[in-house]
Amino acid sequence: MPVHTEVASAHEGQGIAGRLTEELYAIAGREGAAVAPLCSYVVKWAERHPEQAPAASDGLMRAALDKVRTDPTAW
C-alpha cells in the first residue's frame, strides 16, 4: 500500500510524481486492485484525472486511514 509520493527537490517540477501516480493507478487497474489515495499529491492528481483514477470506496478509505493511525510506520 503506497501511502506517500515523494520526489527529491532537485527533480521537482519534472513530472516525475505525476508519472509515478499514473503508473500506480495503471498497475492497480491491471491487477484489479483499488487505490486509497492518502498522499495529498495523489489525491489532487486523482481529482484531476478521474478517468484514470477511480474513486476509492468509503470503506477502503476508512481501512487505509485506520491502518496508518494504528501503524505509523506504514506512513
PyMOL Python script that loads the backbone (N, CA, C, O; Angstrom):
from pymol import cmd

cmd.read_pdbstr("""\
ATOM      1  N   MET A   1       0.845  -1.170   0.000  1.00  0.00           N
ATOM      2  CA  MET A   1       0.000   0.000   0.000  1.00  0.00           C
ATOM      3  C   MET A   1       0.892   1.236   0.000  1.00  0.00           C
ATOM      4  O   MET A   1       1.367   1.635   1.063  1.00  0.00           O
ATOM      5  N   PRO A   2       1.131   1.841  -1.128  1.00  0.00           N
ATOM      6  CA  PRO A   2       1.899   3.083  -1.126  1.00  0.00           C
ATOM      7  C   PRO A   2       1.063   4.201  -0.522  1.00  0.00           C
ATOM      8  O   PRO A   2      -0.096   4.389  -0.892  1.00  0.00           O
ATOM      9  N   VAL A   3       1.646   4.932   0.396  1.00  0.00           N
ATOM     10  CA  VAL A   3       0.875   5.985   1.055  1.00  0.00           C
ATOM     11  C   VAL A   3       1.429   7.379   0.831  1.00  0.00           C
ATOM     12  O   VAL A   3       0.787   8.365   1.192  1.00  0.00           O
ATOM     13  N   HIS A   4       2.614   7.476   0.239  1.00  0.00           N
ATOM     14  CA  HIS A   4       3.191   8.805   0.073  1.00  0.00           C
ATOM     15  C   HIS A   4       4.049   8.845  -1.192  1.00  0.00           C
ATOM     16  O   HIS A   4       4.807   7.918  -1.475  1.00  0.00           O
ATOM     17  N   THR A   5       3.914   9.931  -1.937  1.00  0.00           N
ATOM     18  CA  THR A   5       4.722  10.146  -3.133  1.00  0.00           C
ATOM     19  C   THR A   5       5.723  11.247  -2.813  1.00  0.00           C
ATOM     20  O   THR A   5       5.343  12.338  -2.387  1.00  0.00           O
ATOM     21  N   GLU A   6       6.983  10.959  -3.017  1.00  0.00           N
ATOM     22  CA  GLU A   6       8.000  11.963  -2.717  1.00  0.00           C
ATOM     23  C   GLU A   6       9.050  11.960  -3.823  1.00  0.00           C
ATOM     24  O   GLU A   6       9.507  10.909  -4.271  1.00  0.00           O
ATOM     25  N   VAL A   7       9.416  13.158  -4.247  1.00  0.00           N
ATOM     26  CA  VAL A   7      10.435  13.332  -5.280  1.00  0.00           C
ATOM     27  C   VAL A   7      11.494  14.271  -4.705  1.00  0.00           C
ATOM     28  O   VAL A   7      11.165  15.296  -4.108  1.00  0.00           O
ATOM     29  N   ALA A   8      12.744  13.921  -4.884  1.00  0.00           N
ATOM     30  CA  ALA A   8      13.835  14.773  -4.398  1.00  0.00           C
ATOM     31  C   ALA A   8      13.676  16.181  -4.965  1.00  0.00           C
ATOM     32  O   ALA A   8      13.282  16.359  -6.118  1.00  0.00           O
ATOM     33  N   SER A   9      13.984  17.165  -4.147  1.00  0.00           N
ATOM     34  CA  SER A   9      13.782  18.559  -4.562  1.00  0.00           C
ATOM     35  C   SER A   9      14.523  18.898  -5.857  1.00  0.00           C
ATOM     36  O   SER A   9      14.060  19.740  -6.626  1.00  0.00           O
ATOM     37  N   ALA A  10      15.640  18.270  -6.103  1.00  0.00           N
ATOM     38  CA  ALA A  10      16.390  18.525  -7.336  1.00  0.00           C
ATOM     39  C   ALA A  10      15.622  18.085  -8.578  1.00  0.00           C
ATOM     40  O   ALA A  10      15.933  18.509  -9.691  1.00  0.00           O
ATOM     41  N   HIS A  11      14.621  17.237  -8.384  1.00  0.00           N
ATOM     42  CA  HIS A  11      13.863  16.708  -9.523  1.00  0.00           C
ATOM     43  C   HIS A  11      12.410  17.187  -9.558  1.00  0.00           C
ATOM     44  O   HIS A  11      11.630  16.753 -10.407  1.00  0.00           O
ATOM     45  N   GLU A  12      12.052  18.072  -8.645  1.00  0.00           N
ATOM     46  CA  GLU A  12      10.688  18.588  -8.624  1.00  0.00           C
ATOM     47  C   GLU A  12      10.399  19.359  -9.903  1.00  0.00           C
ATOM     48  O   GLU A  12      11.296  19.951 -10.504  1.00  0.00           O
ATOM     49  N   GLY A  13       9.145  19.343 -10.306  1.00  0.00           N
ATOM     50  CA  GLY A  13       8.716  20.100 -11.478  1.00  0.00           C
ATOM     51  C   GLY A  13       9.011  19.425 -12.799  1.00  0.00           C
ATOM     52  O   GLY A  13       8.833  20.033 -13.855  1.00  0.00           O
ATOM     53  N   GLN A  14       9.462  18.172 -12.765  1.00  0.00           N
ATOM     54  CA  GLN A  14       9.788  17.447 -13.988  1.00  0.00           C
ATOM     55  C   GLN A  14       8.719  16.420 -14.365  1.00  0.00           C
ATOM     56  O   GLN A  14       8.889  15.668 -15.325  1.00  0.00           O
ATOM     57  N   GLY A  15       7.621  16.388 -13.612  1.00  0.00           N
ATOM     58  CA  GLY A  15       6.542  15.454 -13.928  1.00  0.00           C
ATOM     59  C   GLY A  15       6.737  14.051 -13.386  1.00  0.00           C
ATOM     60  O   GLY A  15       5.981  13.142 -13.728  1.00  0.00           O
ATOM     61  N   ILE A  16       7.742  13.867 -12.548  1.00  0.00           N
ATOM     62  CA  ILE A  16       8.049  12.528 -12.043  1.00  0.00           C
ATOM     63  C   ILE A  16       6.934  12.017 -11.136  1.00  0.00           C
ATOM     64  O   ILE A  16       6.496  10.878 -11.293  1.00  0.00           O
ATOM     65  N   ALA A  17       6.471  12.823 -10.204  1.00  0.00           N
ATOM     66  CA  ALA A  17       5.405  12.391  -9.296  1.00  0.00           C
ATOM     67  C   ALA A  17       4.140  12.045 -10.078  1.00  0.00           C
ATOM     68  O   ALA A  17       3.455  11.075  -9.753  1.00  0.00           O
ATOM     69  N   GLY A  18       3.831  12.827 -11.097  1.00  0.00           N
ATOM     70  CA  GLY A  18       2.659  12.542 -11.919  1.00  0.00           C
ATOM     71  C   GLY A  18       2.789  11.217 -12.645  1.00  0.00           C
ATOM     72  O   GLY A  18       1.833  10.444 -12.716  1.00  0.00           O
ATOM     73  N   ARG A  19       3.959  10.955 -13.180  1.00  0.00           N
ATOM     74  CA  ARG A  19       4.171   9.680 -13.876  1.00  0.00           C
ATOM     75  C   ARG A  19       4.122   8.506 -12.908  1.00  0.00           C
ATOM     76  O   ARG A  19       3.582   7.451 -13.240  1.00  0.00           O
ATOM     77  N   LEU A  20       4.686   8.683 -11.705  1.00  0.00           N
ATOM     78  CA  LEU A  20       4.610   7.631 -10.686  1.00  0.00           C
ATOM     79  C   LEU A  20       3.157   7.341 -10.320  1.00  0.00           C
ATOM     80  O   LEU A  20       2.749   6.184 -10.221  1.00  0.00           O
ATOM     81  N   THR A  21       2.389   8.398 -10.123  1.00  0.00           N
ATOM     82  CA  THR A  21       0.988   8.244  -9.750  1.00  0.00           C
ATOM     83  C   THR A  21       0.187   7.606 -10.872  1.00  0.00           C
ATOM     84  O   THR A  21      -0.639   6.727 -10.628  1.00  0.00           O
ATOM     85  N   GLU A  22       0.424   8.042 -12.091  1.00  0.00           N
ATOM     86  CA  GLU A  22      -0.263   7.456 -13.245  1.00  0.00           C
ATOM     87  C   GLU A  22       0.034   5.957 -13.336  1.00  0.00           C
ATOM     88  O   GLU A  22      -0.869   5.155 -13.573  1.00  0.00           O
ATOM     89  N   GLU A  23       1.282   5.588 -13.150  1.00  0.00           N
ATOM     90  CA  GLU A  23       1.649   4.168 -13.221  1.00  0.00           C
ATOM     91  C   GLU A  23       1.068   3.388 -12.048  1.00  0.00           C
ATOM     92  O   GLU A  23       0.679   2.232 -12.214  1.00  0.00           O
ATOM     93  N   LEU A  24       1.001   3.995 -10.871  1.00  0.00           N
ATOM     94  CA  LEU A  24       0.360   3.345  -9.727  1.00  0.00           C
ATOM     95  C   LEU A  24      -1.067   2.958 -10.063  1.00  0.00           C
ATOM     96  O   LEU A  24      -1.480   1.824  -9.823  1.00  0.00           O
ATOM     97  N   TYR A  25      -1.821   3.895 -10.618  1.00  0.00           N
ATOM     98  CA  TYR A  25      -3.211   3.607 -10.984  1.00  0.00           C
ATOM     99  C   TYR A  25      -3.288   2.603 -12.135  1.00  0.00           C
ATOM    100  O   TYR A  25      -4.195   1.770 -12.163  1.00  0.00           O
ATOM    101  N   ALA A  26      -2.367   2.668 -13.069  1.00  0.00           N
ATOM    102  CA  ALA A  26      -2.370   1.711 -14.188  1.00  0.00           C
ATOM    103  C   ALA A  26      -2.110   0.292 -13.684  1.00  0.00           C
ATOM    104  O   ALA A  26      -2.793  -0.649 -14.090  1.00  0.00           O
ATOM    105  N   ILE A  27      -1.132   0.139 -12.807  1.00  0.00           N
ATOM    106  CA  ILE A  27      -0.841  -1.182 -12.250  1.00  0.00           C
ATOM    107  C   ILE A  27      -2.037  -1.690 -11.448  1.00  0.00           C
ATOM    108  O   ILE A  27      -2.439  -2.844 -11.594  1.00  0.00           O
ATOM    109  N   ALA A  28      -2.603  -0.833 -10.608  1.00  0.00           N
ATOM    110  CA  ALA A  28      -3.765  -1.233  -9.812  1.00  0.00           C
ATOM    111  C   ALA A  28      -4.906  -1.677 -10.725  1.00  0.00           C
ATOM    112  O   ALA A  28      -5.574  -2.673 -10.447  1.00  0.00           O
ATOM    113  N   GLY A  29      -5.128  -0.944 -11.808  1.00  0.00           N
ATOM    114  CA  GLY A  29      -6.180  -1.308 -12.746  1.00  0.00           C
ATOM    115  C   GLY A  29      -5.934  -2.658 -13.396  1.00  0.00           C
ATOM    116  O   GLY A  29      -6.853  -3.468 -13.518  1.00  0.00           O
ATOM    117  N   ARG A  30      -4.697  -2.905 -13.814  1.00  0.00           N
ATOM    118  CA  ARG A  30      -4.364  -4.192 -14.430  1.00  0.00           C
ATOM    119  C   ARG A  30      -4.523  -5.350 -13.459  1.00  0.00           C
ATOM    120  O   ARG A  30      -4.884  -6.458 -13.856  1.00  0.00           O
ATOM    121  N   GLU A  31      -4.254  -5.091 -12.190  1.00  0.00           N
ATOM    122  CA  GLU A  31      -4.319  -6.142 -11.182  1.00  0.00           C
ATOM    123  C   GLU A  31      -5.677  -6.218 -10.491  1.00  0.00           C
ATOM    124  O   GLU A  31      -5.892  -7.064  -9.623  1.00  0.00           O
ATOM    125  N   GLY A  32      -6.588  -5.333 -10.878  1.00  0.00           N
ATOM    126  CA  GLY A  32      -7.920  -5.344 -10.277  1.00  0.00           C
ATOM    127  C   GLY A  32      -7.921  -4.879  -8.830  1.00  0.00           C
ATOM    128  O   GLY A  32      -8.776  -5.282  -8.041  1.00  0.00           O
ATOM    129  N   ALA A  33      -6.975  -4.042  -8.488  1.00  0.00           N
ATOM    130  CA  ALA A  33      -6.864  -3.530  -7.118  1.00  0.00           C
ATOM    131  C   ALA A  33      -7.328  -2.082  -7.067  1.00  0.00           C
ATOM    132  O   ALA A  33      -7.217  -1.342  -8.045  1.00  0.00           O
ATOM    133  N   ALA A  34      -7.843  -1.697  -5.923  1.00  0.00           N
ATOM    134  CA  ALA A  34      -8.264  -0.313  -5.720  1.00  0.00           C
ATOM    135  C   ALA A  34      -7.135   0.463  -5.061  1.00  0.00           C
ATOM    136  O   ALA A  34      -6.294  -0.108  -4.366  1.00  0.00           O
ATOM    137  N   VAL A  35      -7.128   1.764  -5.285  1.00  0.00           N
ATOM    138  CA  VAL A  35      -6.142   2.651  -4.670  1.00  0.00           C
ATOM    139  C   VAL A  35      -6.877   3.542  -3.679  1.00  0.00           C
ATOM    140  O   VAL A  35      -7.903   4.139  -4.005  1.00  0.00           O
ATOM    141  N   ALA A  36      -6.342   3.624  -2.465  1.00  0.00           N
ATOM    142  CA  ALA A  36      -6.867   4.533  -1.446  1.00  0.00           C
ATOM    143  C   ALA A  36      -5.853   5.669  -1.315  1.00  0.00           C
ATOM    144  O   ALA A  36      -4.880   5.542  -0.572  1.00  0.00           O
ATOM    145  N   PRO A  37      -6.068   6.769  -2.021  1.00  0.00           N
ATOM    146  CA  PRO A  37      -5.070   7.842  -2.002  1.00  0.00           C
ATOM    147  C   PRO A  37      -5.044   8.567  -0.656  1.00  0.00           C
ATOM    148  O   PRO A  37      -6.047   9.133  -0.222  1.00  0.00           O
ATOM    149  N   LEU A  38      -3.891   8.539  -0.012  1.00  0.00           N
ATOM    150  CA  LEU A  38      -3.694   9.256   1.242  1.00  0.00           C
ATOM    151  C   LEU A  38      -2.724  10.411   1.068  1.00  0.00           C
ATOM    152  O   LEU A  38      -2.805  11.409   1.784  1.00  0.00           O
ATOM    153  N   CYS A  39      -1.826  10.283   0.140  1.00  0.00           N
ATOM    154  CA  CYS A  39      -0.852  11.330  -0.160  1.00  0.00           C
ATOM    155  C   CYS A  39      -1.587  12.523  -0.789  1.00  0.00           C
ATOM    156  O   CYS A  39      -2.374  12.349  -1.719  1.00  0.00           O
ATOM    157  N   SER A  40      -1.331  13.720  -0.283  1.00  0.00           N
ATOM    158  CA  SER A  40      -2.052  14.891  -0.802  1.00  0.00           C
ATOM    159  C   SER A  40      -1.816  15.090  -2.299  1.00  0.00           C
ATOM    160  O   SER A  40      -2.718  15.528  -3.013  1.00  0.00           O
ATOM    161  N   TYR A  41      -0.618  14.775  -2.777  1.00  0.00           N
ATOM    162  CA  TYR A  41      -0.352  14.899  -4.217  1.00  0.00           C
ATOM    163  C   TYR A  41      -1.223  13.936  -5.000  1.00  0.00           C
ATOM    164  O   TYR A  41      -1.822  14.318  -6.006  1.00  0.00           O
ATOM    165  N   VAL A  42      -1.299  12.691  -4.551  1.00  0.00           N
ATOM    166  CA  VAL A  42      -2.083  11.676  -5.262  1.00  0.00           C
ATOM    167  C   VAL A  42      -3.569  12.033  -5.222  1.00  0.00           C
ATOM    168  O   VAL A  42      -4.280  11.839  -6.208  1.00  0.00           O
ATOM    169  N   VAL A  43      -4.035  12.546  -4.106  1.00  0.00           N
ATOM    170  CA  VAL A  43      -5.443  12.969  -4.003  1.00  0.00           C
ATOM    171  C   VAL A  43      -5.744  14.024  -5.064  1.00  0.00           C
ATOM    172  O   VAL A  43      -6.741  13.921  -5.779  1.00  0.00           O
ATOM    173  N   LYS A  44      -4.888  15.031  -5.167  1.00  0.00           N
ATOM    174  CA  LYS A  44      -5.109  16.106  -6.150  1.00  0.00           C
ATOM    175  C   LYS A  44      -4.993  15.578  -7.576  1.00  0.00           C
ATOM    176  O   LYS A  44      -5.769  15.968  -8.449  1.00  0.00           O
ATOM    177  N   TRP A  45      -4.028  14.693  -7.813  1.00  0.00           N
ATOM    178  CA  TRP A  45      -3.860  14.112  -9.149  1.00  0.00           C
ATOM    179  C   TRP A  45      -5.111  13.324  -9.531  1.00  0.00           C
ATOM    180  O   TRP A  45      -5.608  13.445 -10.651  1.00  0.00           O
ATOM    181  N   ALA A  46      -5.610  12.530  -8.611  1.00  0.00           N
ATOM    182  CA  ALA A  46      -6.805  11.717  -8.877  1.00  0.00           C
ATOM    183  C   ALA A  46      -8.011  12.599  -9.186  1.00  0.00           C
ATOM    184  O   ALA A  46      -8.818  12.268 -10.054  1.00  0.00           O
ATOM    185  N   GLU A  47      -8.132  13.701  -8.490  1.00  0.00           N
ATOM    186  CA  GLU A  47      -9.245  14.629  -8.759  1.00  0.00           C
ATOM    187  C   GLU A  47      -9.146  15.206 -10.163  1.00  0.00           C
ATOM    188  O   GLU A  47     -10.170  15.443 -10.804  1.00  0.00           O
ATOM    189  N   ARG A  48      -7.927  15.437 -10.652  1.00  0.00           N
ATOM    190  CA  ARG A  48      -7.725  15.992 -11.996  1.00  0.00           C
ATOM    191  C   ARG A  48      -7.813  14.935 -13.096  1.00  0.00           C
ATOM    192  O   ARG A  48      -7.965  15.279 -14.268  1.00  0.00           O
ATOM    193  N   HIS A  49      -7.720  13.653 -12.734  1.00  0.00           N
ATOM    194  CA  HIS A  49      -7.709  12.563 -13.717  1.00  0.00           C
ATOM    195  C   HIS A  49      -8.700  11.455 -13.342  1.00  0.00           C
ATOM    196  O   HIS A  49      -8.305  10.297 -13.204  1.00  0.00           O
ATOM    197  N   PRO A  50      -9.973  11.799 -13.178  1.00  0.00           N
ATOM    198  CA  PRO A  50     -10.935  10.789 -12.726  1.00  0.00           C
ATOM    199  C   PRO A  50     -11.079   9.606 -13.690  1.00  0.00           C
ATOM    200  O   PRO A  50     -11.477   8.516 -13.279  1.00  0.00           O
ATOM    201  N   GLU A  51     -10.758   9.817 -14.960  1.00  0.00           N
ATOM    202  CA  GLU A  51     -10.860   8.720 -15.926  1.00  0.00           C
ATOM    203  C   GLU A  51      -9.759   7.690 -15.711  1.00  0.00           C
ATOM    204  O   GLU A  51      -9.897   6.544 -16.139  1.00  0.00           O
ATOM    205  N   GLN A  52      -8.679   8.075 -15.062  1.00  0.00           N
ATOM    206  CA  GLN A  52      -7.571   7.170 -14.791  1.00  0.00           C
ATOM    207  C   GLN A  52      -7.524   6.734 -13.333  1.00  0.00           C
ATOM    208  O   GLN A  52      -6.836   5.772 -12.992  1.00  0.00           O
ATOM    209  N   ALA A  53      -8.251   7.434 -12.474  1.00  0.00           N
ATOM    210  CA  ALA A  53      -8.165   7.208 -11.034  1.00  0.00           C
ATOM    211  C   ALA A  53      -9.555   7.006 -10.443  1.00  0.00           C
ATOM    212  O   ALA A  53     -10.163   7.951  -9.941  1.00  0.00           O
ATOM    213  N   PRO A  54     -10.058   5.775 -10.503  1.00  0.00           N
ATOM    214  CA  PRO A  54     -11.379   5.523  -9.926  1.00  0.00           C
ATOM    215  C   PRO A  54     -11.397   5.867  -8.438  1.00  0.00           C
ATOM    216  O   PRO A  54     -10.429   5.621  -7.718  1.00  0.00           O
ATOM    217  N   ALA A  55     -12.496   6.430  -7.999  1.00  0.00           N
ATOM    218  CA  ALA A  55     -12.622   6.802  -6.590  1.00  0.00           C
ATOM    219  C   ALA A  55     -12.631   5.555  -5.715  1.00  0.00           C
ATOM    220  O   ALA A  55     -13.235   4.540  -6.060  1.00  0.00           O
ATOM    221  N   ALA A  56     -11.953   5.650  -4.584  1.00  0.00           N
ATOM    222  CA  ALA A  56     -11.938   4.551  -3.614  1.00  0.00           C
ATOM    223  C   ALA A  56     -13.235   4.572  -2.823  1.00  0.00           C
ATOM    224  O   ALA A  56     -13.808   5.633  -2.574  1.00  0.00           O
ATOM    225  N   SER A  57     -13.686   3.404  -2.435  1.00  0.00           N
ATOM    226  CA  SER A  57     -14.905   3.326  -1.628  1.00  0.00           C
ATOM    227  C   SER A  57     -14.647   3.923  -0.252  1.00  0.00           C
ATOM    228  O   SER A  57     -13.503   4.012   0.195  1.00  0.00           O
ATOM    229  N   ASP A  58     -15.720   4.329   0.410  1.00  0.00           N
ATOM    230  CA  ASP A  58     -15.591   4.873   1.761  1.00  0.00           C
ATOM    231  C   ASP A  58     -14.967   3.840   2.699  1.00  0.00           C
ATOM    232  O   ASP A  58     -14.147   4.180   3.551  1.00  0.00           O
ATOM    233  N   GLY A  59     -15.362   2.582   2.534  1.00  0.00           N
ATOM    234  CA  GLY A  59     -14.823   1.523   3.383  1.00  0.00           C
ATOM    235  C   GLY A  59     -13.325   1.360   3.205  1.00  0.00           C
ATOM    236  O   GLY A  59     -12.599   1.191   4.185  1.00  0.00           O
ATOM    237  N   LEU A  60     -12.854   1.408   1.969  1.00  0.00           N
ATOM    238  CA  LEU A  60     -11.421   1.286   1.705  1.00  0.00           C
ATOM    239  C   LEU A  60     -10.667   2.470   2.304  1.00  0.00           C
ATOM    240  O   LEU A  60      -9.605   2.292   2.900  1.00  0.00           O
ATOM    241  N   MET A  61     -11.206   3.663   2.150  1.00  0.00           N
ATOM    242  CA  MET A  61     -10.548   4.841   2.703  1.00  0.00           C
ATOM    243  C   MET A  61     -10.488   4.758   4.229  1.00  0.00           C
ATOM    244  O   MET A  61      -9.458   5.083   4.821  1.00  0.00           O
ATOM    245  N   ARG A  62     -11.581   4.325   4.876  1.00  0.00           N
ATOM    246  CA  ARG A  62     -11.561   4.175   6.331  1.00  0.00           C
ATOM    247  C   ARG A  62     -10.504   3.166   6.746  1.00  0.00           C
ATOM    248  O   ARG A  62      -9.752   3.407   7.691  1.00  0.00           O
ATOM    249  N   ALA A  63     -10.438   2.032   6.044  1.00  0.00           N
ATOM    250  CA  ALA A  63      -9.461   0.995   6.377  1.00  0.00           C
ATOM    251  C   ALA A  63      -8.033   1.518   6.209  1.00  0.00           C
ATOM    252  O   ALA A  63      -7.176   1.245   7.050  1.00  0.00           O
ATOM    253  N   ALA A  64      -7.772   2.252   5.151  1.00  0.00           N
ATOM    254  CA  ALA A  64      -6.433   2.797   4.915  1.00  0.00           C
ATOM    255  C   ALA A  64      -6.057   3.802   5.998  1.00  0.00           C
ATOM    256  O   ALA A  64      -4.937   3.774   6.508  1.00  0.00           O
ATOM    257  N   LEU A  65      -6.975   4.682   6.349  1.00  0.00           N
ATOM    258  CA  LEU A  65      -6.707   5.664   7.393  1.00  0.00           C
ATOM    259  C   LEU A  65      -6.505   4.988   8.746  1.00  0.00           C
ATOM    260  O   LEU A  65      -5.632   5.382   9.518  1.00  0.00           O
ATOM    261  N   ASP A  66      -7.314   3.969   9.028  1.00  0.00           N
ATOM    262  CA  ASP A  66      -7.137   3.213  10.274  1.00  0.00           C
ATOM    263  C   ASP A  66      -5.760   2.565  10.314  1.00  0.00           C
ATOM    264  O   ASP A  66      -5.113   2.545  11.361  1.00  0.00           O
ATOM    265  N   LYS A  67      -5.312   2.039   9.188  1.00  0.00           N
ATOM    266  CA  LYS A  67      -4.008   1.386   9.116  1.00  0.00           C
ATOM    267  C   LYS A  67      -2.889   2.352   9.484  1.00  0.00           C
ATOM    268  O   LYS A  67      -2.023   2.016  10.292  1.00  0.00           O
ATOM    269  N   VAL A  68      -2.896   3.537   8.904  1.00  0.00           N
ATOM    270  CA  VAL A  68      -1.804   4.475   9.202  1.00  0.00           C
ATOM    271  C   VAL A  68      -1.926   5.063  10.609  1.00  0.00           C
ATOM    272  O   VAL A  68      -0.927   5.468  11.203  1.00  0.00           O
ATOM    273  N   ARG A  69      -3.140   5.108  11.136  1.00  0.00           N
ATOM    274  CA  ARG A  69      -3.303   5.575  12.525  1.00  0.00           C
ATOM    275  C   ARG A  69      -2.762   4.547  13.515  1.00  0.00           C
ATOM    276  O   ARG A  69      -2.102   4.905  14.491  1.00  0.00           O
ATOM    277  N   THR A  70      -3.042   3.276  13.261  1.00  0.00           N
ATOM    278  CA  THR A  70      -2.634   2.241  14.199  1.00  0.00           C
ATOM    279  C   THR A  70      -1.199   1.774  13.965  1.00  0.00           C
ATOM    280  O   THR A  70      -0.586   1.189  14.858  1.00  0.00           O
ATOM    281  N   ASP A  71      -0.662   2.026  12.781  1.00  0.00           N
ATOM    282  CA  ASP A  71       0.692   1.622  12.456  1.00  0.00           C
ATOM    283  C   ASP A  71       1.408   2.783  11.784  1.00  0.00           C
ATOM    284  O   ASP A  71       1.525   2.809  10.559  1.00  0.00           O
ATOM    285  N   PRO A  72       1.889   3.744  12.566  1.00  0.00           N
ATOM    286  CA  PRO A  72       2.538   4.924  11.971  1.00  0.00           C
ATOM    287  C   PRO A  72       3.709   4.594  11.064  1.00  0.00           C
ATOM    288  O   PRO A  72       4.064   5.401  10.204  1.00  0.00           O
ATOM    289  N   THR A  73       4.316   3.433  11.232  1.00  0.00           N
ATOM    290  CA  THR A  73       5.422   3.070  10.343  1.00  0.00           C
ATOM    291  C   THR A  73       4.941   2.808   8.929  1.00  0.00           C
ATOM    292  O   THR A  73       5.742   2.790   7.995  1.00  0.00           O
ATOM    293  N   ALA A  74       3.632   2.602   8.759  1.00  0.00           N
ATOM    294  CA  ALA A  74       3.083   2.391   7.416  1.00  0.00           C
ATOM    295  C   ALA A  74       3.129   3.681   6.606  1.00  0.00           C
ATOM    296  O   ALA A  74       3.104   3.645   5.376  1.00  0.00           O
ATOM    297  N   TRP A  75       3.196   4.808   7.284  1.00  0.00           N
ATOM    298  CA  TRP A  75       3.252   6.095   6.591  1.00  0.00           C
ATOM    299  C   TRP A  75       4.677   6.398   6.263  1.00  0.00           C
ATOM    300  O   TRP A  75       4.966   7.439   5.674  1.00  0.00           O
TER     301      TRP A  75
END
""", "prot")
cmd.dss("prot")
cmd.show_as("cartoon", "prot")
cmd.util.cbc("prot")
cmd.orient("prot")
